[in-house]
Amino acid sequence: MELLSKDPSFCTCPEAEVLVNYFLSNPNRPFKLNDEMLFLIFSWVDFDIKLKSWGLDKLLLKRLLKHAQDFYGAFIVFLECYRMQYFPSATTVVFKATKISESLFGLLNYESFKSIQAIRIVRDPRAVFSSQRKTVSPTSLKIMNRNPIEVAYSWSVWMDDTDKILGPRFVSLNYEKLLLEGVDYLVVGLKQMKMEYSPYQPGNHFLRLPKEQRSIHKNVSGPCLVNRISDWQNNLSLGQIGLIEHISKFQMNKNGYDRFGRHNVWLRFTILYCFWGCLSRLKRIKKEVFG
């Protein structure tokens, strides 16, 4: 997002999961701006930890929402309102959300949504878990995830699902290559979607993030930290690495991620030991509960 914000033709919106969860779960649902809906929307604008950072003009938002025909149209209004306020000359609006991929299945199948294009950023699942286990969520104040099995399974399912809709309007880029090659690699992905990219201004996306989010995204405005590609090797145990690789091996192989434990006998032993430990624990719980 920081790279894209260097081109003034791109308007990069901060995150706001509340918009995806509410408007894109059923995008074809008819939208009606009554008093109840307006109260709900204004409460998000004022109090949602992420959406309030957008600083949306309520009068402008209300005026635009009156013309929304369905929930997808209402979602687009939020993006358009943000563009009009801060980047009126931008011709492309960029919005980031992991969960939006679930809605793309429906959106990309409708002719009326032909203006939507998407980029999938694929990151090594071991690095994903390594990052999440040491990152405190600014909203819940808890570690994002401590479970390698859950992360590996979710990553694999997400990859399987999004593979089905890859095409001219939905391309896939590699996170590690993006760190290594930067703008040159980004341009390759944008060209696949027939989009031009001319970065000639300082990036400004980080400065528009909510204060609560800046602590976990503090590296986006600086130079690329190439060491983040292999950080997981020092941060994860052999057992955690083995579990992730075992669950995600199909997609890891497909996307060119070499499995650390493929030829490591000790790693295979560690995986078996972890499974044996989990099984023993389940047996003890069963015995305590049922006698």
Number of C-alpha atoms within 10 A of each C-alpha: 18 16 18 20 21 20 19 21 19 21 27 27 23 24 19 19 16 14 22 22 13 13 20 23 17 16 19 16 14 13 19 17 16 9 9 9 12 16 12 10 17 16 13 17 19 16 11 15 17 21 23 16 19 22 13 21 12 15 9 15 20 17 12 17 21 14 14 18 15 16 21 23 21 25 18 17 21 21 21 19 22 23 22 15 13 14 18 14 12 15 11 16 17 16 15 17 12 12 14 17 18 15 16 18 14 15 19 18 11 10 8 9 14 11 9 12 15 21 16 19 13 17 18 23 24 29 19 17 27 24 18 17 18 14 16 16 16 16 10 8 9 12 13 16 18 13 13 25 17 14 20 24 15 15 23 19 13 15 17 13 14 17 14 9 16 14 13 11 16 19 19 16 17 17 15 17 16 17 17 15 12 14 15 11 15 17 15 14 18 16 11 14 17 10 11 11 18 13 16 10 10 13 19 16 19 20 12 15 19 17 14 14 18 15 14 14 11 10 12 16 15 10 8 14 11 14 10 13 17 13 14 19 14 8 17 17 12 18 21 21 26 27 22 25 25 18 19 24 19 12 18 21 12 9 14 10 15 13 18 13 17 13 9 12 9 12 20 18 13 18 20 15 13 16 13 12 12 12 12 12 12 12 12 13 12 11 10 9 8 7 7
